[in-house]
């Protein structure tokens, strides 16, 4: 498997300018939030400004600090290249910067909430917010349930991220706001389907693909591209062609995400491998496992459905899925999706820098190891 550096896909100074300006916009947003808290504190008798309380929860500080711990920044990069493909100019660049910053906050919202729902202990190689907050509660011998406290803190920080993301997008043109709203609805619906179908032990390929596309591929790849293109005033044909490319790459992203969730190296992914198996997630990989695993390995799937897989069971199911050809099918699916995406890009025919960037991103997304 080839590992491709996503930094190489930025290629030219303009995308770096978009990312730098988006970071600056986020920093000014955090400053405005701090000033708003100062103003609110000045109207609250007996409270000092920015007093985080006895358990040390600094709302804006938590949001800012986690926002600065950048991941791959795929979404802002794709918004930029969608804008370039659609002929974006200096007059609309400030709007694509807003979209890029908003996408980072939306992603943070999604990660924090996903970690709570999945009971994940780590993200990007560090403890998740709800785990940190619960630990603080225990250390301070706080009143009430420490896990509920941690979940509550994480929910409130993520709520603020979503609110500020929406406010950043508010000044953009109406088509951009409409696409943003659709993306947010897809993201929440996909996450809800993930929760309900996991609980209901429902696992079929069509449903698994729908969940992966809504909660992963669309808001990571397709909609950021569309948002950038709409900022530039793209016509319907260009948007349609970008959506075609985006869904192909988004589907590849989702399959690779599932592969890393089962077999990824925790030292590279920043989170434990096998969590999807422990939780019995309705992933495409498990739908293939239900189809391909021999009878002797079926008890492993039953334990997965019952939420009873221990570490040895996870390891056994990982091995059984490889032997049965699940991982090979996943790699073949990714390769096919990338090939189709490259052919779709031939049809789109963007200018050379954008063409090279999008091809590089497709390869990097599909064959990433983290």
Secondary structure as UniProt FT lines:
FT   HELIX           6..9
FT   HELIX           13..42
FT   TURN            45..46
FT   TURN            49..50
FT   TURN            53..56
FT   HELIX           59..68
FT   HELIX           74..85
FT   TURN            86..87
FT   TURN            90..92
FT   HELIX           93..118
FT   STRAND          122..123
FT   TURN            124..125
FT   STRAND          126..127
FT   HELIX           129..139
FT   TURN            140..141
FT   HELIX           146..169
FT   TURN            170..171
FT   HELIX           174..199
FT   TURN            200..201
FT   HELIX           205..212
FT   HELIX           213..222
FT   HELIX           223..231
FT   TURN            232..233
FT   HELIX           236..263
FT   HELIX           266..269
FT   TURN            273..274
FT   HELIX           275..279
FT   HELIX           284..292
FT   HELIX           295..297
FT   HELIX           298..305
FT   TURN            306..307
FT   HELIX           311..324
FT   HELIX           326..348
FT   HELIX           352..366
//
